[in-house]
Amino acid sequence: MLKSLKVHVAIYLPVNLLLIGMWAVGGGAFWPVWPILGWGLAVACHAAPILAGVGSRTCGPAGQTMAGLGHAPDGATSADQVGATIEGQRPSIQSVAAPEGTVTILFSDIEASTALNERLGDLRWLELLLTHHAIVRDQVHAHGGYEVKAQGDGFMVAFASARRAVQCARAIQRAIRAHLGEQPAGPIRVRIGLHTGEAIRDEADFYGKNVVLAARITDHARGGEILASSVVKQLTESAGDIRFDNEREIELDGLDGTQTVFRVA
C-alpha cells in the first residue's frame, strides 16, 4: 500500500504544479485551489491507514495481526474514496473453500453507522472500519468461515458448521467489545444474525430464501446482540455449551408469516 501511495503523490504533485503554472500564465482567480484541495483529500484518505499503522497489517493463513487495535477509532462511511481505500486493504482469507449444500449464513453490521460517520468524519471512520474489518476477518479465519462479501460496515460469511458460526459470532462480539468498546463518541456495537439452510451457490456468492432470511434476522438484532433462527438453535444447543434466551416472534420484510428467533446468550 505504501508503494501505491508514493505513486499517488508522485502524480499529484507534478500535475498540480502544472495547473499552477497554467494559472500563472493566464492570470485571474486562483482556480487551481479546487483540484489541489479536492485531490488532496483523496491523498489524505489514501495515506490515513498507513499513518494509523494499519498499512503494515498482514492478514492471511500465514500470519494474521491487527495493527492499530491499541488506539481504536470511531465512525461511519460515505465518501467513495474511503470505500475504495477499504476495498484496497481487503486481505485474502479465501483459502478456506466455500461450503456446499446446507450452510449457516452470518450477517453483521455496525449499529447506527451513518450517525457515527456524521459525528466523526470520513478519516476517523476509515480507521475504525479497518480495525473492525481486521477483527471480523481474524475471527472468521480462526473459525473456518468463508467471507462471501464485505459491504461498507457489514459482512456476509458462510459456514459449513452452525456451531462454528455461533462460536465465531461470539468471538467477534468479544473482540469488538475489547478493542472498540471504549470510544469518545460511544462504544461501537455490532449486530449479528444467523440462519441455517440450503442456499444456491454461484461462484463466490450465495443466493436464495435462506440467505434473505439471515439478512432479515440481522435487521432485527440490536447492537451487541447475536440473533439466531430456530434452526440454528436446534442444531447447536444439544451439547449444552451454547445457550439461547429471549425467544421472540418477528415478521421479516418480504417474507410471509413470522419467524421464531433467539438471542445467543
C-alpha positions as CSV (number, residue, x, y, z in Angstrom):
1,M,0.0,0.0,0.0
2,L,2.9,2.3,0.7
3,K,4.1,1.9,-2.9
4,S,0.7,2.9,-4.3
5,L,0.7,6.0,-2.0
6,K,4.1,7.0,-3.4
7,V,2.8,6.7,-6.9
8,H,-0.3,8.7,-6.0
9,V,1.8,11.5,-4.5
10,A,4.2,11.4,-7.5
11,I,1.3,12.1,-9.8
12,Y,-0.5,14.6,-7.5
13,L,2.5,17.0,-7.1
14,P,3.6,17.5,-10.8
15,V,0.0,17.7,-12.1
16,N,-0.9,20.4,-9.6
17,L,2.3,22.3,-10.2
18,L,1.4,22.2,-13.9
19,L,-2.0,23.6,-13.1
20,I,-0.4,26.4,-11.0
21,G,1.9,27.2,-14.0
22,M,-1.1,27.4,-16.3
23,W,-2.8,29.8,-13.9
24,A,0.3,31.9,-13.7
25,V,0.4,32.3,-17.5
26,G,-3.4,33.0,-17.8
27,G,-3.9,35.0,-14.6
28,G,-7.3,35.6,-13.0
29,A,-8.7,34.0,-9.8
30,F,-6.5,31.2,-8.3
31,W,-8.7,28.3,-9.7
32,P,-6.1,25.5,-9.1
33,V,-7.1,25.7,-5.4
34,W,-10.1,23.4,-6.2
35,P,-8.2,20.4,-7.7
36,I,-5.5,20.9,-5.1
37,L,-7.9,20.7,-2.2
38,G,-10.2,18.0,-3.7
39,W,-7.4,15.7,-4.8
40,G,-5.5,16.5,-1.6
41,L,-8.4,15.0,0.4
42,A,-8.1,11.8,-1.7
43,V,-4.4,11.6,-1.0
44,A,-5.1,12.1,2.7
45,C,-7.6,9.2,2.7
46,H,-5.1,7.1,0.9
47,A,-2.4,7.9,3.5
48,A,-4.6,7.6,6.6
49,P,-4.3,3.8,7.1
50,I,-0.5,4.0,6.8
51,L,-0.3,6.9,9.2
52,A,-2.5,4.9,11.6
53,G,-0.2,1.9,11.4
54,V,-2.7,-0.2,9.6
55,G,-0.8,-0.3,6.3
56,S,1.7,-2.7,7.7
57,R,-1.0,-5.2,8.8
58,T,-0.7,-8.6,7.3
59,C,-3.6,-11.0,7.2
60,G,-4.0,-14.5,5.9
61,P,-3.3,-18.1,6.7
62,A,0.5,-17.4,7.1
63,G,0.0,-14.9,9.9
64,Q,-2.7,-12.6,11.0
65,T,-2.1,-9.4,13.0
66,M,-4.3,-6.4,13.7
67,A,-2.1,-3.3,13.9
68,G,-3.9,-0.3,15.1
69,L,-6.1,-2.1,17.7
70,G,-4.4,-0.2,20.5
71,H,-6.0,3.1,19.6
72,A,-9.4,2.2,18.3
73,P,-11.3,4.7,16.2
74,D,-14.9,5.7,15.5
75,G,-17.1,6.5,12.5
76,A,-19.4,5.6,9.6
77,T,-18.9,5.8,5.9
78,S,-20.0,8.0,3.0
79,A,-17.1,9.0,0.7
80,D,-16.3,6.9,-2.3
81,Q,-12.6,7.4,-1.7
82,V,-13.0,5.9,1.8
83,G,-14.8,2.9,0.3
84,A,-12.1,2.4,-2.3
85,T,-9.3,2.5,0.2
86,I,-11.1,-0.1,2.4
87,E,-11.5,-2.4,-0.5
88,G,-7.8,-2.0,-1.4
89,Q,-7.0,-3.1,2.2
90,R,-9.1,-6.2,2.0
91,P,-6.9,-9.3,2.9
92,S,-7.5,-12.6,1.3
93,I,-8.9,-15.3,3.6
94,Q,-10.5,-17.3,0.9
95,S,-8.0,-20.1,1.1
96,V,-11.0,-21.6,3.0
97,A,-13.2,-23.2,0.4
98,A,-16.8,-22.0,0.0
99,P,-19.1,-24.6,1.6
100,E,-21.6,-26.5,-0.4
101,G,-25.2,-27.5,0.2
102,T,-26.6,-26.7,3.7
103,V,-24.8,-23.7,5.1
104,T,-25.0,-21.3,8.0
105,I,-25.1,-17.7,6.9
106,L,-23.8,-15.0,9.2
107,F,-24.5,-11.3,8.5
108,S,-23.1,-8.5,10.6
109,D,-23.1,-4.7,10.6
110,I,-22.3,-1.8,12.9
111,E,-25.3,-0.3,14.6
112,A,-26.1,3.4,13.8
113,S,-23.0,3.6,11.5
114,T,-24.4,6.6,9.5
115,A,-24.8,8.7,12.6
116,L,-21.3,7.8,13.6
117,N,-20.0,8.9,10.3
118,E,-21.7,12.2,10.6
119,R,-20.1,12.8,14.1
120,L,-16.6,11.6,13.4
121,G,-15.9,12.3,9.7
122,D,-14.6,10.1,7.0
123,L,-10.9,9.8,8.1
124,R,-11.7,8.6,11.6
125,W,-14.4,6.3,10.2
126,L,-11.9,4.8,7.8
127,E,-9.5,4.0,10.7
128,L,-12.4,2.4,12.6
129,L,-13.6,0.4,9.6
130,L,-10.1,-1.0,9.1
131,T,-9.9,-2.1,12.7
132,H,-13.4,-3.5,12.6
133,H,-12.7,-5.4,9.4
134,A,-9.5,-6.8,10.8
135,I,-11.3,-8.1,13.9
136,V,-14.1,-9.8,11.9
137,R,-11.7,-11.3,9.4
138,D,-9.4,-12.7,12.1
139,Q,-12.3,-14.4,13.8
140,V,-13.8,-15.7,10.5
141,H,-10.5,-17.2,9.5
142,A,-9.9,-18.7,13.0
143,H,-13.4,-20.4,12.9
144,G,-13.1,-21.8,9.4
145,G,-15.7,-19.4,7.8
146,Y,-15.8,-18.2,4.2
147,E,-16.1,-14.5,3.6
148,V,-18.7,-14.1,0.9
149,K,-18.6,-10.3,0.8
150,A,-18.0,-7.1,2.7
151,Q,-20.1,-4.1,2.0
152,G,-19.5,-0.9,3.9
153,D,-19.5,-1.8,7.6
154,G,-21.2,-5.2,7.1
155,F,-20.1,-8.8,6.3
156,M,-21.7,-11.8,4.9
157,V,-20.0,-15.1,5.9
158,A,-20.8,-18.7,5.2
159,F,-20.0,-21.7,7.4
160,A,-20.3,-25.4,6.8
161,S,-21.0,-25.8,10.6
162,A,-23.7,-24.0,12.5
163,R,-21.7,-24.5,15.7
164,R,-18.6,-22.8,14.3
165,A,-20.8,-19.9,13.0
166,V,-22.2,-19.3,16.5
167,Q,-18.7,-19.6,18.1
168,C,-17.4,-17.1,15.5
169,A,-20.2,-14.7,16.2
170,R,-19.5,-14.8,20.0
171,A,-15.8,-14.3,19.4
172,I,-16.4,-11.3,17.1
173,Q,-18.6,-9.7,19.8
174,R,-15.9,-10.3,22.5
175,A,-13.2,-8.8,20.3
176,I,-15.3,-5.8,19.3
177,R,-16.1,-5.1,23.0
178,A,-12.4,-5.4,23.9
179,H,-10.9,-3.3,21.2
180,L,-13.7,-0.9,20.2
181,G,-15.9,-0.8,23.3
182,E,-14.5,2.5,24.7
183,Q,-14.8,5.3,22.3
184,P,-15.2,9.1,22.9
185,A,-18.4,9.0,20.7
186,G,-19.7,5.9,22.5
187,P,-19.0,2.1,22.1
188,I,-19.0,0.5,18.7
189,R,-21.8,-2.1,18.7
190,V,-22.2,-4.8,16.1
191,R,-25.4,-6.6,15.2
192,I,-25.2,-10.3,14.0
193,G,-27.8,-12.5,12.6
194,L,-27.6,-16.3,11.9
195,H,-29.6,-18.8,9.9
196,T,-29.0,-22.3,8.5
197,G,-30.5,-23.7,5.3
198,E,-29.9,-24.7,1.7
199,A,-28.5,-21.9,-0.4
200,I,-27.8,-21.6,-4.1
201,R,-24.1,-21.1,-4.7
202,D,-23.0,-19.2,-7.8
203,E,-19.2,-19.0,-7.9
204,A,-18.2,-17.0,-4.8
205,D,-21.7,-15.8,-3.8
206,F,-24.8,-17.4,-2.2
207,Y,-28.5,-16.8,-3.1
208,G,-31.9,-17.9,-2.1
209,K,-34.6,-17.5,0.6
210,N,-32.4,-18.7,3.4
211,V,-29.8,-16.0,2.6
212,V,-32.6,-13.4,2.7
213,L,-33.9,-14.8,5.9
214,A,-30.4,-14.5,7.6
215,A,-30.2,-10.9,6.4
216,R,-33.7,-10.0,7.7
217,I,-32.9,-11.6,11.1
218,T,-29.8,-9.3,11.4
219,D,-32.1,-6.3,10.7
220,H,-33.9,-7.2,14.0
221,A,-30.8,-7.7,16.1
222,R,-29.8,-4.9,18.5
223,G,-26.3,-3.6,18.9
224,G,-24.1,-6.1,20.6
225,E,-26.6,-8.9,20.1
226,I,-26.4,-12.2,18.2
227,L,-29.8,-13.2,16.9
228,A,-30.3,-16.8,15.6
229,S,-33.1,-18.6,13.9
230,S,-34.8,-21.6,15.5
231,V,-32.9,-23.9,13.1
232,V,-29.5,-22.7,14.4
233,K,-30.7,-23.2,17.9
234,Q,-31.9,-26.8,17.2
235,L,-28.5,-27.6,15.6
236,T,-26.3,-26.2,18.3
237,E,-27.9,-26.4,21.7
238,S,-27.6,-30.1,22.4
239,A,-24.0,-30.0,23.7
240,G,-25.1,-27.5,26.4
241,D,-22.2,-25.1,25.8
242,I,-24.3,-22.6,23.8
243,R,-27.3,-21.1,25.5
244,F,-30.2,-19.2,23.9
245,D,-32.8,-16.9,25.5
246,N,-35.2,-14.1,24.8
247,E,-37.3,-16.1,22.4
248,R,-39.4,-13.9,20.2
249,E,-41.6,-13.9,17.1
250,I,-40.7,-11.5,14.4
251,E,-42.1,-10.5,11.0
252,L,-39.5,-10.3,8.3
253,D,-39.8,-7.9,5.4
254,G,-40.7,-9.6,2.2
255,L,-41.3,-13.0,3.8
256,D,-44.7,-14.4,4.8
257,G,-45.7,-15.2,8.3
258,T,-43.5,-14.9,11.4
259,Q,-40.2,-16.4,12.4
260,T,-39.0,-17.5,15.8
261,V,-35.6,-16.2,16.8
262,F,-33.4,-16.4,19.9
263,R,-30.7,-14.4,21.3
264,V,-27.4,-16.2,21.8
265,A,-26.5,-15.8,25.5
